[in-house]
Amino acid sequence: MEGGFPAGFFDRVDEGDDAAFYAPPRFVTHIDEDAIAAVGDLYEELGVRGDVLDLMSSWVSHFRTPPARLRVLGMNAAELDANPMAAERIVHDLNADPRIPLPDECVDDVVCCVSVDYLTQPVAVFRDVARVLRPGGRLVCTFSNRIFPTKAIRGWLYASEEDRPRIVAEYVRRSGVFEEPKAALRTPPGHRGDPLYAVWATRS
Ligand SMILES: C[S@@+](CC[C@H](N)C(=O)[O-])C[C@H]1O[C@@H](n2cnc3c(N)ncnc32)[C@H](O)[C@@H]1O
């Protein structure tokens, strides 16, 4: 068990190889237009525009303006190849190996959109995110309530929507390498479509 979470928290219904699950490309959007706009708005507001790593990425990265240099890391090569903003594409399974195959201090910011619920060792991954971030760099994690239920961790499936930002903030704290995280619901309260939550933190 990682980082002091309860036994079974990181179990999944499908404990099979992630490479098999993500082998077929999915050229879909996983959240609706308003939620995608909320992701882009947050990136604009925070000024995520330099040398950026999109962790657990696919064919779309939701920036309103492409960052100066975007690296994308995910499971499906065809999806990453189709990402029009990407300058570098990395196929890597973070559950098999939480170490990001990049050198120390090589990016300004790391983003992770609608994917944190699939990480079985999130604290180790967040610790390694800090390693690849330059001083003052940020981790910006966004998520909604839509899920591949067989691949999401049990702790996420059983948590309420309100608890999920607390879970991600706890991952950040337990990694021990970031300042106190900020968390917010970024779609308006009572919004009828997909909600968009965000947790972000600066490397300490
Ligand atoms: C719901 S999709 C989100 C894709 C994209 N971030 C977006 O906003 O549309 C989940 C993504 O997580 C990635 N992913 C899932 N498990 C992973 C793992 N073990 N290691 C690395 N990436 C993973 C998949 O490649 C997939 O693209």
The ligand as a MOL file (V3000), in Angstrom:
LIG
                    3D

  0  0  0     0  0            999 V3000
M  V30 BEGIN CTAB
M  V30 COUNTS 27 29 0 0 0
M  V30 BEGIN ATOM
M  V30 1 C -9.7660 9.5180 -19.6210 0
M  V30 2 S -8.2960 9.5420 -20.5730 0 CHG=1
M  V30 3 C -7.8300 11.2510 -20.4940 0
M  V30 4 C -6.9560 11.6790 -21.6320 0
M  V30 5 C -6.6090 13.1500 -21.6730 0
M  V30 6 N -5.8040 13.5590 -20.5410 0
M  V30 7 C -7.8280 14.0240 -21.8020 0
M  V30 8 O -7.9280 15.0400 -21.1000 0
M  V30 9 O -8.6990 13.7510 -22.6350 0 CHG=-1
M  V30 10 C -7.1510 8.7160 -19.5040 0
M  V30 11 C -5.7380 8.7430 -20.0340 0
M  V30 12 O -4.8750 8.2430 -19.0190 0
M  V30 13 C -3.8160 7.5540 -19.6350 0
M  V30 14 N -3.3840 6.5160 -18.7010 0
M  V30 15 C -4.1660 5.6020 -18.1010 0
M  V30 16 N -3.4310 4.7470 -17.3580 0
M  V30 17 C -2.1390 5.1510 -17.4910 0
M  V30 18 C -0.9200 4.6650 -16.9840 0
M  V30 19 N -0.8880 3.5660 -16.2330 0
M  V30 20 N 0.2280 5.3220 -17.3110 0
M  V30 21 C 0.1790 6.4190 -18.1110 0
M  V30 22 N -0.9450 6.9150 -18.6280 0
M  V30 23 C -2.1090 6.2940 -18.3390 0
M  V30 24 C -4.3920 6.9480 -20.9090 0
M  V30 25 O -3.4340 6.8720 -21.9280 0
M  V30 26 C -5.5290 7.9010 -21.2690 0
M  V30 27 O -5.1510 8.7280 -22.3300 0
M  V30 END ATOM
M  V30 BEGIN BOND
M  V30 1 1 1 2
M  V30 2 1 2 3
M  V30 3 1 2 10
M  V30 4 1 3 4
M  V30 5 1 4 5
M  V30 6 1 5 6
M  V30 7 1 5 7
M  V30 8 2 7 8
M  V30 9 1 7 9
M  V30 10 1 10 11
M  V30 11 1 11 12
M  V30 12 1 11 26
M  V30 13 1 12 13
M  V30 14 1 13 14
M  V30 15 1 13 24
M  V30 16 1 14 15
M  V30 17 1 14 23
M  V30 18 2 15 16
M  V30 19 1 16 17
M  V30 20 1 17 18
M  V30 21 2 17 23
M  V30 22 1 18 19
M  V30 23 2 18 20
M  V30 24 1 20 21
M  V30 25 2 21 22
M  V30 26 1 22 23
M  V30 27 1 24 25
M  V30 28 1 24 26
M  V30 29 1 26 27
M  V30 END BOND
M  V30 END CTAB
M  END
